[in-house]
Amino acid sequence: MQTLATKDYIVFFLYFIIIVGYGFWIYNRKKKAQTSSNDYFLAEGSLTWWAIGASLIASNISAEQFIGMSGSGFKMGLAIATYEWMAAITLVIVAVFFMPVYLKNKIFTMPQYLKQRYNGNVAMIMAVFWLLLYVLVNLTSILYLGALAISSISGLNITLCMIFLAVFAVMITLGGMKVIGYTDVIQVFFLILGGLITTYLALNLVATEFGSDGVINGFNIMRDKADDHFHMIFDKTNPNYMDLPGLSVLIGGMLIINLNYWGCNQYITQRALGADLKTARGGILFAAFLKLLMPIIVVLPGIAAYVLYQNGHFQTEMLQDGSVNPDRAYPILLNLLPVGLKGLSFAALTAAIVASLAGKANSIATIFTLDVYKEKINVEASEKKLVSIGKLTIITAMIIAVVVAPFLGIDKKGGFQYIQEYTGFVSPGVFAMFILGFFWKKTTSNAALFATIGGFILSIIFKFMPAFVDLSFLNPMGFAVPNADGVYEIPFIDRMGFVFLICVIGMYFISMYETKKGVQTNGLEVDKTMFKMSPSFTVGMLVIVAVTAALYTVFW
C-alpha cells in the first residue's frame, strides 16, 4: 500500500495543527520580549536544558538518518551506529571543553569566533563557505531526501512534497529560535514515538516470520540469523571496511567528523550559545542520552528488513533499476504499518525533516545577517532591520533549495554519504583551525588560512590520489583497501584523519615561524576554572561513557 488512508491523514494533520498552533502560541507569548537580533536568532537565555537537548536531536535527525542509516543497517548492520554512539561521547567533550570557551568569550556565531580569534578575512571566507555548504549541500539534501521519503509513503508528487516541507519549515523558522527550540520538543516526541513503533513492528515481524512473537525474541532471532550485522568494528577483509575502517571509528577520523559537527557547527551549537553554561551543559548531556537511543530507531529496522529479505520477503520492493537499494528498507517497513499508526510514523518522519530544515535555515539566516550583512553591507543596521533581513534570508534560502535540489543527483549517491563526503573535504582543516585556536594562543591567522584552504586541497588530493599512485603498500597497515574496481584507496574516514594531522603540523610550524617574527595573536580567554563540572553533570557524563563502553564491548 503506497498511499495513506483517511485515518492516517487525520493523525498527520492533528500533528501539523499541534506543531503550528504551539509555535504561534510560543511566538505570541515571547513576542514582546523579542527586542534584539540575538534574541531572535539565539533565543538568548530563554531555552531550558530539555528544550536545548531536544532541539539538538531534532535538528540532527532527519531523512538521511531515518532512510540512510536504516539503509546502512540493511547493508552493513549495527556498525553504522558508531555515528550515533560516538556522537554521545563527542557531545560530552563539547559540553566540557568547547561550551565554556564559547560562552566565556561571548561567541554567538562561528564566523564571529574566527574574527575574534584570527581576523576578518578568515571569518568572511568561512562565513561564505558555510552559507554555500548549508544551502547547497545540507538544506538541499534534507529537503530532497525528505520529499523522496514522504512521496514514497504517501504517493504524492515529489515536487509537491518539497514545497510542503519548505513552507512548513519556513512557518516555524520565521518565529525565531524560541519557536524552533520549543516546537522541537514536540517534534522529538513524535520522532521517537513514531520511530519506536516502526522498530517494534519490524522486530515483531521477524519474530512472527520464524514462528515466535515479541520484540525480544525478534531481536534474538536477528542476532542469530544475521550475526555478521551485529559487529561494531570491521577488519580490512570486510566489504564495508571502506565506509567504516576498523578502529578509526573509535580513535581516528570519526572523532574529527563528530567534533567538527557537534563543536564547530553553527547549525548545532547555536542551540546552546544563548544559554548559561549550566543550562547549555545540561541540554547537551540530555542530547547525548538521546543519541544512545537513536540506533534503536534508525538502525534496527534496517537490520530487521535485511533478515526478512534474506528469508524471501520484499524481493521486488527492494529493487531499484534492477539492483537492491538498501535505502528502500525504511519506507517499505512504514508501508506495512496498520492504518493510524502509519499516519503517526509519517508524522514522525515529517517532524524529523521539518525540524532539521528549520534549524538549518535559522543558522543560514544567523550567519548571513550577523556576519555578512551587518559586517559588510549595512554596519549601522538597527536590531529590527537585522531581524527582517534574517526572515528574508530564510525565505530566499528555502526557495533556492527547492529549485536546485532536484538537479544535484542526491538520490543517486545516497543522502547520508552525500553529506558526509562533501562536508568531509573541509572538516579536518576547519576542526584543526578551531581546536588550535581554542587551546594554543600562538596560533596565527595565516596558520588558520593554511588549515582552511590547505586542508581542502589536501582532501581533494587524497581523494583522487588512487588514480595516479598505487597505494597497495598501505594495505598491510589497513590504511588502503581495494574498492569495487580493485583499485587501492584510503577510506574517507582515514583520509580525514591524515589531513587533520598534516593541518595541525603545518599550523604549528607556520605559527612558530610567525611568532618568532613578532606576529601578534588574539588568544581567547581560557583558564582551568572554566572547565569545572557540577556533581550532577559528572554523574551523567560517567553514565554515558560507561553505557557506550558496554555497548562496544557487547557488540565488538
C-alpha positions, 0 to 999 in steps of 0.5 A: 500500500503506497498511499495513506488512508483517511485515518492516517491523514487525520493523525498527520494533520492533528500533528501539523495543527499541534506543531503550528498552533504551539509555535504561534502560541510560543511566538505570541507569548515571547513576542514582546520580549523579542527586542534584539537580533540575538534574541531572535536568532539565539533565543538568548537565555530563554531555552531550558536544558530539555528544550536545548537537548531536544532541539539538538536531536531534532535538528540532527535527525532527519531523512538521511538518518531515518532512510540512510542509516536504516539503509546502512543497517540493511547493508552493513548492520549495527556498525553504522551506529558508531555515528550515533554512539560516538556522537554521545561521547563527542557531545560530552567533550563539547559540553566540557571543553568547547561550551565554556570557551564559547560562552566565556568569550561571548561567541554567538556565531562561528564566523564571529569566533574566527574574527575574534580569534584570527581576523576578518578575512578568515571569518568572511571566507568561512562565513561564505563557505558555510552559507554555500555548504548549508544551502547547497549541500545540507538544506538541499539534501534534507529537503530532497531526501525528505520529499523522496521519503514522504512521496514514497509513503504517501504517493504524492508528487515529489515536487509537491512534497518539497514545497510542503516541507519548505513552507512548513519549515519556513512557518516555524523558522520565521518565529525565531529560535524560541519557536524552533527550540520549543516546537522541537520538543514536540517534534522529538516526541513524535520522532521517537514515538513514531520511530519506536513503533516502526522498530517494534513492528519490524522486530515483531515481524521477524519474530512472527516470520520464524514462528515466535512473537515479541520484540525480544525474541525478534531481536534474538532471532536477528542476532542469530540469523544475521550475526555478521550485522551485529559487529561494531568494528570491521577488519580490512577483509570486510566489504564495508571496511571502506565506509567504516575502517576498523578502529578509526571509528573509535580513535581516528577520523570519526572523532574529527567528523563528530567534533567538527559537527557537534563543536564547530557547527553553527547549525548545532551549537547555536542551540546552546550559545544563548544559554548559561553554561549550566543550562547549555551543559545540561541540554547537551548531556540530555542530547547525548542520552538521546543519541544512545537511543537513536540506533534503536530507531534508525538502525534496527529496522534496517537490520530487521528488513535485511533478515526478512529479505534474506528469508524471501520477503520484499524481493521486488520492493527492494529493487531499484533499476534492477539492483537492491537499494538498501535505502528502500528498507525504511519506507517499505517497513512504514508501508506495512504499518496498520492504518493510524499508526502509519499516519503517526510514523509519517508524522514522525518522519515529517517532524524529523525533516521539518525540524532539521530544515528549520534549524538549518535555515535559522543558522543560514539566516544567523550567519548571513545577517550577523556576519555578512550583512551587518559586517559588510553591507549595512554596519549601522543596521538597527536590531529590527532591520537585522531581524527582517533581513534574517526572515528574508534570508530564510525565505530566499534560502528555502526557495533556492533549495527547492529549485536546485535540489532536484538537479544535484543527483542526491538520490543517486549517491545516497543522502547520508554519504552525500553529506558526509563526503562533501562536508568531509573535504573541509572538516579536518582543516576547519576542526584543526583551525578551531581546536588550535585556536581554542587551546594554543594562543600562538596560533596565527591567522595565516596558520588558520588560512593554511588549515582552511584552504590547505586542508581542502586541497589536501582532501581533494588530493587524497581523494583522487590520489588512487588514480595516479599512485598505487597505494597497495603498500598501505594495505598491510597497515589497513590504511588502503583497501581495494574498492569495487574496481580493485583499485587501492584507496584510503577510506574517507574516514582515514583520509580525514584523519591524515589531513587533520594531522598534516593541518595541525603540523603545518599550523604549528610550524607556520605559527612558530615561524610567525611568532618568532617574527613578532606576529601578534595573536588574539588568544581567547580567554581560557583558564582551568576554572572554566572547565569545572563540572557540577556533581550532577553533570559528572554523574551523567557524563560517567553514565554515558561513557560507561553505557557506550563502553558496554555497548562496544564491548557487547557488540565488538 
